[in-house]
Amino acid sequence: MNHPSFHAATTPDKPAYIIAETGERLTFGELDRRSNQIAQLFYALGLAPGDHVALLMENGLAFVEICWAAQRAGLIYTAVSRYLKADEIAYIVRDCAAKAFITSPACAAETRGLAQAGDAPILLMTGQPAPGFRAFDVEAAAQPTTPVANEFAGRDMLYSSGTTGRPKGVETSLTPMPLGLVNPVLKLLCVDMCGVNQDSVYLSPAPLYHAAPLRFTMTAAAFGATVVVMRHFDAEAYLRYVEQYRATQSQLVPTMFVRLLKLPPAARARYDISSLRGAVHAAAPCPIEVKQQMIDWWGPVLIEYYAGTEGNGATIINSQQWLAHRGSVGRAYVGQIRIVDEETGQTLPPRVNGVVYFDGGPAFVYRNDPAKTKAAYIRDGWSTLGDIGYLDEDGYLYLTDRKANMMICGGVNIYPQETEDVLIGHPQVLDVAVFGVPNEDLGEEVKAVVQLRDPARASPELAAELIAFCRDRISAIKCPRSVDFEQDLPRTPTGKLLKRQLRDRYAAGR
């Protein structure tokens, strides 16, 4: 059986979760008892299977206890992003129809307004509760440690990132299933391709409210691995924890690879990372040179996938396949890929860019947004995440960009990802965003906003050098006409670039 309750019976004293920075740990036996108590609390509060519960808190042991409690109580649980503001948090809590909401003192300021709302769910807070919140720790500790009656598996309902509008909850059906069943795609990635098992140590460097970190950490624990959770990502600290905990598997995003590669050579060489056997990455396309450097450094342990919170399809590619198809995100393992001309709706041949659709994958809807759901489907069973790409002759998918990021410069469609991939390869560039800004003659022109490794190096001369660096490598029409420098670029803690914030700033008043 693949569930912490099974491992609690066989290896109760083995650590299930460890907080990397502090060494705090939760054994499988403790996880079983505490998740049972929280599940009992949910039922005591009047929740029933199929009801919704939401949580907002920093990475920590309480986070996973709550998720496992909801999972074994047949509840639908929504983890809310910590980078959202008070009105955005309130919107998600209302939209998911949460009957209980759990947070921590660290999030008290952002959640204070919920206590004044007339339609607020039951509000609970870990630690010392703020006014209007009930004492979660006290109430959970008063519950029995035995399982609730008629246990069956709940599921998450997570929200899209909201980088192009209000976040939307992704709903799939909740059919009563026993606790031991595991999502087949997660099993394929974690177990079959990465080798996660009871001897594994899985290192998670990302916020747990995001779909991939939450689902991967829960899958690893379900198969008996010890999961080490970082509170915050720091490049050198990540390498230190790989060595300290002898991590065998991990899941990262390309922005983390860039930060790791930009470390001084001495820092990169300081730590023994030979224990890593599998490193899964996704969330954004990885520049070819960045991935090549990571394989050169870590060996052929990188496994990439392309999928979304929607779960409507997935591609997977290992390092050996990628070296033969550089730049690809793999072949379809869930659903079939169709590349579609947006204007005609026709399926396109290999090597021709179009909108990426999955055919025959699991169906989904965006909660309370039938218009957005309809826009994701071109016909029955064909759904898209809004990405642009093409297939090669062997069926490998290559992503070009997000449809929403496309610029039209002098009548030419330009996707900024290629330009960003070039500029990130410059030794002085730590992060980069490329997007269109208004131009009277061309409609739009290409703008680059760059975060430097050393902000003191910012100058008109370096801007000109970056433009020339780009022109040496790709067509001039894809290169920026101007480069600005910023101390930091707006990214979510999960690595997604909030390009809309930059575009809006440059479009203001024009």
C-alpha positions, 0 to 999 in steps of 0.5 A: 500500500502506498500511503503514510499510514502503511509506513506508519505501521511498518517503519513508524520511527522513520522520518517522513518529513524534515525541515532542511534549515532546522532539522525538525522532523516528523516520523511516519508514526507521528504523521499518521497520528496527527493527520488522523487527529486533524481529519477527526477535527474536520469531521467534528467541525461539520465537514463531510467527504467532498467538502473543501478546506483551504490553507495558507502558510509557510513551508513547514510540518503543519502544512503536510499534516493538514494536506494528509489529513484532508486527503485521508478524510475524502476532502478537497484541499486548496493550498493558497499561494503566499505571494497573493495579497489580502483580496486575492486570498479572500477571492480564492477562499470564497471561490473554492467554497472552503468550509474551513480555512487554516493559516499561521501567525506569519500570514495573519496580516494578509488574512485578518480581513477574513475574520470580518467577512460575513460569509467567512468559513471556520477560521483556524490558526496554528500557534497563538491565534489572532483575533477571530481565529480558533486555536487549531493546535489545541482543537486538533490535539483534543481529537482521537488519533484513530482514523475517521470512519470510511476513509477514502482518498481526497484530492487537491484543487489548486489554482492556476498561477494567475500570471494573466488574470485571476487565478482559477481553480482546476476541478476534476471529478472526486470519485471515492477511491481507496487511500493507496492509489497514486496518480499514474503520471506522478508514479511514472515521474517519481518512481519509474523514472526517478527511482523514488522508493523507501530508501530515497531522500527527496529534497524539495526546494520550492513552496509547497502551495504550488502544484508540482512541489505539493504533489511530488512531496506527497507522492514521495512520502506515499512510497516511503521516502524521507522528504526534506523540505526547504523553507526558501530556495537558496542556490548554495544552501540547496547544494549544502542540503543535497550533501547534508541529507544525501538527497537522491531525488529532487524537483526544481524549476529552470530559474533554480538551475540558472541560480545554481550555474551562476554560483562562483566555481568554488561554491559549486565545487564545495559540495558532494552532490553525487547522491542525486539519482534523479532531478525532475524539472518543469514549470517553464521551458529550460534554455538549451545551454542551461540544461546542457550545462546542468547535465555536464555538471550533474550527469544524465539525471535530469528528467523534464516534463511538460504539464499543467495544474489542469492535468489534461496531458503530459510529456516526459523526456530523460537526459539521454532522450534530450541529448538526442532532441535538444530543446524538446520537452518530450513525447506525450505520456498522457493524451496525444499532442496536436499542433493546431493553427489558431486561425483555421483550426487545422492540425499542422505538420512537423516543424510548424509552430501552432497552439499545443493541444492534448487530445484524449487526456483527462477532462477538467473545468475551471471552477466558476468560469465556463468561458475560460473552460470553453476557451481551453477546448477547441473540440471535444477532448482537445484542450490547451494550456495556452502554449505555442510549439511544434512536433518533430518527426519523432513526435517530440514536442518543442515549446516556443512560448506562451500564446499570451506573450506573443509580440507583433512587430511590423506584422511579424509574430515574435515569441520572446522565449528564444530571445530570453534564452540567448540573453540568459547565456551572457555571463553578466545576466542573472535574470531577463524578461523580454516583451513588446512595448508600443512603437508608432511605426511597428506596433510593438518593439522588443524590449529587454529588462535585465537583472545583473549578477552585479548591479553596479555593472549597469551602463549604456555600454553593457546594454549595447553589448547585450544587444550585440550579443543577441544579434550575433546569435539570432535574427535581428528582428527578435533582438531587443531595440533597448535594454533596461536594468532592474535590481530584481524581476517580478517572479513568483516564489515558484519561478514564474515570471510576472511579465504582465507587471513589466508590460503594464508598467511600460504601457502606462500612459501610452 
